C-alpha cells in the first residue's frame, strides 16, 4: 500500500511527525527535515512508528497490516491537533487505538507487540481459553498503543510543534552562544578623586626639579 492519494497531512501534522528529528539535528544539516518533500504513505507511517517507539524492522512491504494500522491512525491523530492542545490522557485516546487494532488477527496483534518497546512484552494477559487469545492480544495492543500515543502527544505539546521552525532557530542560537560565549568585559572600579595634598606635593616636586633653559 503506497501512494500519496490516501493521506494528506496538514502542515501542523507534518511538523509534528518530524519534530523529534528536527530537534535532534540542531544545525543547518537538519533543515532538510523541514523542507524535504514526503509524499509516500510509507514515509508518514514510518515517522509515526518511530515516534510511537516501534522498531524499524517492520518497514517491510509485506507488513501491510501494520502499515495499514498506522495509516488508519494518522488522520485520527491529526484531528486531535485542532484545537490546540490535543488531549493526552490514554483513556481519551483508546477510541483511536481500538479502531486501529480491532480488525487485526491474533498473529498480527502479537507481531505488533513484538516490535514495540520491551515493556509491552511484560504486560500480562488474563487467563482464558486459547480461543480468547486473539481478543486478549488485541486488547493489550490497544492499551499499549494508547500509552505510546499519549507520550507522543505530550512531547508534541512540550515542543510546541506549531512553532517548529521558530523554536528550532531559537535553540540553534542558544547552542551557538554556549559554544562561543562572548568575551568577558573587563571590570573597572569607580574613579577615585585625587588627593589635594598629593597633587600639591607633585607640583612642588616638579618645580624643584625644573631647570630653566640656558641654566645648569
N, C-alpha and C positions, 0 to 999 in steps of 0.2 A: 504494500500500500504506500503510495507516494504521490507527489504532485501537490502544488500549492493551491489547488482549487478547493480543497476540503476545509482548510483552516486559514484564516487571515487575521493574525494577531494585531491588536491595536498598538500604537506607539508605546503606550504605557506597558503593555504586556511584553513587547519586545525588550524594553529596558529591563523589566523585572527578570526575564529569562536569562539575560546575560550579565546581570548586575554583579554576581559573585566574581565572574572573570574580569569584568571591568575594574573592580576594586582591588583585585589581586595584582594586576599589572599597572601600577601607577607610574607610567612613563609614556612616551609617545608611541611606543610599540603596541601599547594596549588600546590605542584609539580605534583599532580595527573592530573591536567588539561593538563599537557604537556605529560603525559605518558599513560593515560587511552586509551584503545582501544575502538574506536567508529566505529561500522560497520553498524548500522541500519540507514536507511534514515530518520527515525523519529528523531533520535538524531541530525542529521545535520540540519534538518528544525527547530527543537526546538531551537537550538543555534541561527539560523538566525532570528527566530521570536523574541527572547529575544532582540537581538541587534537592531531590527527594531522598538522595542517598543510595540510589540503585547502582549496582555495579555495571561497568562498561561492557561486560561480556554479552549482555542481552542484545546489543546492537547488531544482530544478525538478521538478514532479511527473512529468514524462516521463522522468526519470532514475531510474526504479525499480530499474534494475540496480545502480547504485551504492548506492542506499539499501538494497537487499537485501544487498549485500556487507557493509556496516557493521552492519546489523541482525543478520546471522549472527554477527558478531564480538562483539557486546555480551555475550551470556550466557557466551561462552567467556572473555572478559576477566574477567567477574565471578567466575568460578570460580577465577581466579588469585589473588584478593584474600584468600582464606582457605585455609590460614593465612597470616598476615602475617609478613614482607613477601613480595610476589609475586616471581617470577623476572623478571629484567630483561635477561638476555642475549638478543640477537637470535636466536641458534641455538635457544634454548628456546621461542621464540615462532613459529618457522616453521610448526609444525603448525597454528596458528590461521590464519595468513595464507595458507597453502596451501589449507586447507579453505574459506576465504572467497573465494578467487580462482579455484579450479580449474574452476568452471563458466562463467567469463567467456569471451566471444569475444575474438578479437584486437582488434577495434574497441573493445570495452568496456574491455579492459585498457589500451589506448592512451588512451582518454578519461580514465580514472582517473589515469594517469601525467601527463597534461596539466594536471590541476587540482592536482597535488601540488607540493611545493617545487621550486624551479628545479633543484636538484641532481639530482632524479630524471631530468630530461631529459638530463643529462650522462652518464648511465650508458651503457655500451657493450653492444651485443648481439653475440655471437659469430656468425661467418659461417655461412651455411647457405642452404637454398633458401627461396623465398617461401612454400612450403607449411609450413615450420617456423616462420615468423614469429609466428603467434598463440601458439604454445607458448613461444617465446623472450620475447615481451612479458609473458606471464603469469608467467614465472619472474622477470623483472626487477621486476614489480609486487609479487610475493610477497616478494621480498627487501627492496624499498624499504619496504613496509608493516611488515615485521618490525623494521627500523631505527627507523621512526617510533613504533611501538608500544613499543619498548624505551625510547626517550627519554621518552615519555609516562609510562610506569610508574615510571621513575626520578624524574620530577618528583613523582609522587604519593607516593613514599616520602619524598622530601625535605620535602614539605609536610606529611606525615603526615595524609592526608585522613581518617583515623579520628577525628581530633580537630579537624575543620574549624572548628566554631563556637568552641571554646575558643581555638585558635591565632589565629583571626581577631580575637577580642576582645582578646587579648594584643597583637597588632600594632597595633590601633587605639589602645590605651592608650599604647604606645610612641611612636606617631606624635604623639599629643596632647602628650606630655611634650616632644618635640622642638620642637613649635610653641609651647608655653607653658612654658618652663623655670621652675623655682621661683626666687624672688628670692634673690640671694646673701646668706648670713649674714655680718654684719659681724664681722670678726675682732677679737678683743680680746686684748691681750697679758697676761702674768701680772702680778698686782698687786705693786707694789713696796712693801717695808716702809719706813715713814717714817724719815728720818734723825733720830736723837735730838737732835743738836746743832741741826738746823734747827728742830725743834719747840721747843727751849728758847729759841732766838733769837726765834721768832714770839711766844711767850708774853711775853718781855721787852718786845718792841715794843708789844704790846697793853697791858701795864701802864703803860708810859711814856706812851702816848697816851690813857689813860683819865683822865677828869676827873670827880670825884665830883659828884653833883647839888648845886646851890647854890653851887658854887665856879667861879670863872673864872680 
